[in-house]
Amino acid sequence: MSPSDTPTSDSEKTTQDFRKPSVLIVDDESRIRHVCTKMLSQEGYDVAEAENAHVGLEKVAQRHFDIILLDLLMPGMSGLEALGRIRAQHPDTVVIVITGYATLDHAVEAMKKGAFDFVSKPFSPQDLRLVVTKAIEHIRTLQDIAHEKSRMRTMINHLAGGVMATDTRKQVALANHAFMNLIGYSGPNPIGRSVDELVTEHKILNMIDQALAMAPDQFAEITAELLVPARAGEPERILGARCVPFRDRLERNLGTITVLHDITALKRMDQMKSEFVSMVSHEIRGPLNSVLMQQKVVLDGLAGSITDKQREILTRASEKIKALVSLSSELLDLSKMESGLINLDKEKLQLAPLMADQALFHLPKAQAKKISLELAPLPDLPSVLANRMNMEEVLSNLITNAIHYTPENGRIILSAAGEGAYVCFKVSDTGFGIAPEDLERIFERFYRVKNEKTRYVIGTGLGLPIVKNIVEAHNGRIEVKSEVGQGTVFTVCIPVA
């Protein structure tokens, strides 16, 4: 196969448009040089010749060659000696040694000294074509790796958040400028240094120790908040820190990844929201609870007998007041989630037991409405990296919604399956369904579907926005499909740990 026949990426094609792969043939036999030059030139290579090792080294000093075909046995300087000098000057050059059957031991020695491959005399054009094509593929693989590392380095260095990687000996393998700025480091290049020379914050050092000590069958994201004291010309800052172990395909620890974010502004905003919500809770929730207690006194008949009509009116009023109390609580939850400051301590979770627990917990409520609540048989599911309480809240919200919006004798089914890099669970019902014009708005705050069938369902319109915020905080997604009169299916997908 010629280089032009090998599949290439767009970037490789662009590179090849400007430069052909270059080959230097170093051999004291003119016939070998002539045959190799003719064949490789026809294949589209840029070929040069050298009749001995000294001339070859002179050419190598003048320019870079992608591939060198080097004869091991030549008068004067041997190919083995030349190989060492070539590797010293151009470590990226691929050297293929040419050897006779009597010198196979020399070929093995050359491979130990860095030769890529060898071809034995006499060799056919096909033999030469195969070994050179393999060398070109090797070069392209190395280039791809180098390009990928360069892209990754550029991307990490331009992230607003700080990123640091350490190896198992707690030596710094990578640290971008944002990380060094956030921790106030201004010393020499930290790469290769012990992490405690770069980081003085004990919380970060402890997080790294915990991540390195984590057992192979465990995987959890360690989180913390750090208070950075005011420095000269800079105010006090609050940092959000996350640390995870970095592992190979055999689950062996290779090191850790630590990420820092400046959350000072978000913290201040959260404090303002909390103060406002606290004020609302104090000024509104207290009186509302007082009204509820007084209504209960009347409903219980402690203030005298009441008629059935009065009981109906008071009961309905109590339900509305309870909804307002619930609204103030959910507003607090939502404000914390939207600020991104909820400390999501994530761990490896199996969703199947959580789904079984939630199905059992909500079963009495479903049975009270004569609704069938079923948990479908679940396959073996991979673990997800998630917060247990958050996942319980998502399931509880979706199941409660399904019960509220499904009429008597309806059916609710919980199911789950692995879908590539996600574990997806579904809550399906045979309820009222959602009209197309409402589907686009159901995740908006306070939005509720209102029609003849749903107007008696009491709710705040914050349950689904809370669910959506939780799912997105876990880098997951939520989807909904519905048909009026047929039912609704909510699907939540959480990334596999």
Sequence and secondary structure as in RCSB ss.txt:
>XXXX:A:sequence
MSPSDTPTSDSEKTTQDFRKPSVLIVDDESRIRHVCTKMLSQEGYDVAEAENAHVGLEKVAQRHFDIILLDLLMP
GMSGLEALGRIRAQHPDTVVIVITGYATLDHAVEAMKKGAFDFVSKPFSPQDLRLVVTKAIEHIRTLQDIAHEKS
RMRTMINHLAGGVMATDTRKQVALANHAFMNLIGYSGPNPIGRSVDELVTEHKILNMIDQALAMAPDQFAEITAE
LLVPARAGEPERILGARCVPFRDRLERNLGTITVLHDITALKRMDQMKSEFVSMVSHEIRGPLNSVLMQQKVVLD
GLAGSITDKQREILTRASEKIKALVSLSSELLDLSKMESGLINLDKEKLQLAPLMADQALFHLPKAQAKKISLEL
APLPDLPSVLANRMNMEEVLSNLITNAIHYTPENGRIILSAAGEGAYVCFKVSDTGFGIAPEDLERIFERFYRVK
NEKTRYVIGTGLGLPIVKNIVEAHNGRIEVKSEVGQGTVFTVCIPVA
>XXXX:A:secstr
  GGGS   HHHHHHHHH   EEEEE S HHHHHHHHHHHHHTT EEEEESSHHHHHHHHHHS  SEEEEES  S
SS HHHHHHHHHHH TTSEEEEEE GGGHHHHHHHHHTT  EEEESS  HHHHHHHHHHHHHHHHHHHHHHHHHH
HHHHHHHT SSEEEEEETT BEEEE HHHHHHHT  SS  TTSBHHHH   HHHHHHHHHHHH  TT   BEEEE
EEE  BTTB  EEEEEEEEEEE TT  EEEEEEEEEE HHHHHHHHHHHHHHHHHIIIIIHHHHHHHHHHHHHHT
TTT    HHHHHHHHHHHHHHHHHHHHHHHHHHHHHHHTT S   BEEE HHHHHHHHHHHHHHHHHHTT EEEE
        EEE HHHHHHHHHHHHHHHHHTS TT EEEEEEEEETTEEEEEEEE SS   HHHHTTTTSTT    
STTTTT    S HHHHHHHHHHHTT EEEEEEETTTEEEEEEEEEB 
